């Protein structure tokens, strides 16, 4: 869906190398969040160009939870994550002797979308809870059951799988408890599947990262979100994320770096390159960059090798990056 493509696995280096010689190649292995993937993919492409084929960066998409499973087994160097590492994952990493550096890289406006022909322009957090709470399973099947003013139309839901950090963040922010959700919806770790589902179903609803909405805004409608307490609905955008008005669905997103791997030249250079170029590349793939001083602070924390997490094993809704970076991380 995104225009950026991973650079080729290797280039033959001509000139100073003799015929049949190939430059030795170092690998950086990354997996995890589909939300963070477009940013990391864009960084990987530019970094590989810079390194002229001496470093191969592979970027997989198995969801935040799937990425952490591989990360805590020592199978990858970096885990893309759309939520902080959980206590259970911290314990798995501890058992395996894996220490990690938590690096915020951008903000995302988690976006609720419907079919363009849906007459709604906004929805409240309370109404979203009515739709997505576990007790809605098998019970709430029509838009009019949520609100009599909503259309009398069958409700068809699409969302990320249970290994997704987006799933955990959304359920905590909307339902009030992570992973607390009805199960009778079409689930996929591939956000493009969710896009296609809603674009073809006039009664459809889905939620995913802002970038996937922007890339498909010609066939989707994003709903403004009214937070709890009767406040006015706010639409997702870079501005509303930056000014703090898009609550509670604005969230920081991360990469987690294996602390031992971070000592190797390839991984160290890649993460440094990531943070140096993140502001530009984050905007390119339609996410919201951190402030310049926040990237600088994140880079300093990485270079100092500060291991652990500033979250203590649980998510926080409405966290500010400036406050996050000042915390002493805990393992």
N, C-alpha and C positions, 0 to 999 in steps of 0.2 A: 504493500500500500504506500509506504513512504518511498520517496524518490532516491534517497541515499542507498547505496549498495555496498556490501562488504568488498574490500579490495581483494584481488586474487591472492591465493594462498602463498604464492612465491613468484618472484621475477628472476629470470636469468640475468646475471650481471655481466655485461659485455665490457670489452676494453682491456682492463688490467688482468682479468681472469682469462686463463687459457681455455681452449675449446673443451667442452664437456665438464668444465668446472661450474659448480653452483655454490652461491654464497650460503654458508651455514645459517640456519634459521632457528630463532628462539620463539617459543610459543607463550602466549598469555591466554589463559582459559577463563572464560566468563560465562555465567548462566544466571537465570532467575527471572525477574519481573518482566512481563510484556509491556508494562507501562514505562519502565526505565529503558527498555530495549532501544527505542528510536534514538535516544541521546547517546547511549553507549555505542550503538552501531555507527552513528555519525562520527564520534570521536575515534573509533577504531579505524574507520576508513581514512581519516586525515592522518592519524598517527602512522599507519602502515605506509602511506605515501611518503611521509617524512623519513621513515626508516629505510626506504628503498628496498623493501623485501627482506630485510634482516630479521624482522620480528613479524610473526603471524599471530593475529588476534582473532580468536573464535568467540562468537557471542551466541549463546543458546537462549531459548525461551521456554522454561519449564514452570514459570510462575514463581512468585517470591518464596513460597514454602518449599517448592521443588528445588529451587536454587540453594536455599539454606541447607537442605538435606545433603546435597552434593558438597557444599562448602564445608560443612562440619565433618564430612568424611575425608576431607583433604583432596577432593577430586578436581576442584577448580581454584583459581587464584583470587577471583573477585566474584561477589554475588550482588547482582542488581536487586534492589528491594524497594517496594512501594510502601513499606511500613518498617518500623524498627524490629530488630531481632527479638524474638519472644524468649521467655524464661526457659521453656523446654528446649529451644534451640541453643540457648546459651549453655545449658547443661550438656547437650550433645557435643558441642564444640569443646567444652571443658574435658569431657571424657576422652576425646580424641587428641587433646593437647593442642587444639587450634586456638590461637589468639588472633584477634581481629581489630582492625581500625575502622571506625564508623565515619563515613564521609558523606555529608549532605551535598547534593549536587544541583537541586532545582526544586521548584514548587510545581504542583499539579493542581488543577481545578477539576476534581472528580465531577463528571458531567452526566446528568440524567437526560436521556434523549427519548423522543417519540417520533412517530411517523409525521412527515410534514403536513398531512391532511388532518391530523389530530387538532381540534380547535383550542386545546389548552396552550397557554403561554407560561404558566407558572404552577407550582405545586408546593405545598408546605411539608416540612419535616414530619409533622403528625400524619399527613396523608400518605407520605412515603412509608411510614411505619405501618399504617393500616394495610398497605399493599404487601410489604416484604416481611412482616413479622411471622414467626413460625405458626401462630394460630390462624393465619390467613390461608394456609395450605388447604386446598380443596374447598374453601369457603368463599374467598374473594376472587371472583372470576369475571366480573364485569366492572367497567370503569364507574358506572353509576352507583355501585355498592360502596365506593370510596367516598363519593360526594354526589348527592342528587343532581348537582349542576354539571357534573361530568357527563360525557356522551354515553348513551345506552349502547355499549359496544363491548364485545368480548375482549378481555384483557389477556395479552400474551406476553410473558416475561422472558427476558434474556439477561444473563449475567455471567460474571467470571466464576470459575470453579473454586472449590473450597481451598485449594492450595494458593490462591491468589491473595496478595496483600491488599489489593483493591477490595476484594470481598470482605476481608477482615475489617478494613478501615470503614467501609460503608456501613456494615452491620453494626459496628460500635457507634458510629456517628448518628445513625438513623434509628436503629432498633434499641440501642443502648447496651448491647453486649456483643463482643466479637464472635463471629461465626453463628450468630443466632438469626436464622433465616428460614423461610419456607423453602422446601426443596423441589417443588413442582415447577421448575423453570428450566429453560434450555441453557445449559452451562457450557462454557468453553474457555480454555486458557488463551485462545486466539481471539483477540478483540475484533478482528476483521469478520469473524463468524457472527459476532453480536451485531456489528454494523449491518451486515447483510440481512440478518433476521428482522430487525426493526424496519429497515428500508423497504422490505417486501410485505410487511404486516401492518395494516392501518391501526390495529389495536395494540401494537407492540410498544414495549418500554424496555430500555436497557440502561446500564451505567458503566462507565469506563473513563479512562484518562482523557483530558481535554484535547490532546493532540489528535486522537482518533476521530473526535467530533469535527475538528477544524478540517481535517483531510477529507471529510465526507459531509460537510455542511450543506451541500447541494441536495442530499437525499435524506437528511435527518433534521429534526428540530430540537434544540437544546431548551430545556425548561429552566426558568428562573426559580430559585429556591427561597422559600420563606422560612427563616429559622423559627425555632420555638419562641413563644411569647408574643405572637401576633405581629412581629416586625415585618416590614415590607420585603417582598421577594427581590432577590438580587441575581442577575444573570452571571454565568461564569465568563471571565475575561482576564487578561493580564492585569488590567487596572484594578478590578475588584479583588483579585488575589493579593496584589501589592498593598492595597489600602486596608486590607483586613475585613472587608465587608462581606466577602463570600464565605460565610460560615454556615454550617460546620464542615463543608466539603473541600476546603482548601487544605492541602497537606504537603509536607516536605517529602522528597524521595531521595534515595541513598544508593551508594555503593558501599559494600563491606569488603575490605582488603585483608587477605591472610597476612598476618604480621611477618611471618618468615619469608613469604613470597615477596613482600614489599622491600626486602633487602636485596633482591636480585635486580640488576640494572634494568631489565626489560619492564618488569612490573612497576618499579619505582618511576622510571621515565614515563610510562604510560599514565600513571595516576597524576604525576606532575603536569603532563600535557593536558589531561582531562580537565583539571582545575584551572589551568591557565587559559584554556579555550572554551570552557563551559558556557560562559555568558553568551557568546556568539552562536555556538552550536545548539544550545538549549532553545534559543529563539528561533533558530532555523527549523527545528522540528516541532515548534509551536507549544513549547512549555514556557514556564516563567522562571527566568534566572534569579539567582540570589543577588544580593548587593555585592559590589566589588570588594568591600571590606570583609564581607562574610566568606567569599571565596579565598581571600588572603588568609583569614583566620583558619579556615578549614585546611588550607595548604600547610600552614605552620603546625597545626595539630598532627597532620600526616607525617611531616618531616621529623617531628619530635617522637613519632612512633607511639602516640597515645592510644593504648588499646582499651577495648571495652565499649560499652554503650552508655549514652547519657540518659537513656529511658528506663533502665532498671528492669527490662524484660516485659514491659507492657506499653501499649500505645497511648498517645496523648492527643486529644483533639484540640486544635487551636494553638499549637506550640509555635513560638517564634524562633527563627534560626539563630538570631543574635543571643537569645537566652540559652538555647541548646548548646552553642559552641563554648559558652562560658562554664558549663557544668564539667565537673570532673567525671569522666566516664568510669563505669564499674564493670567488672568482668563477671 
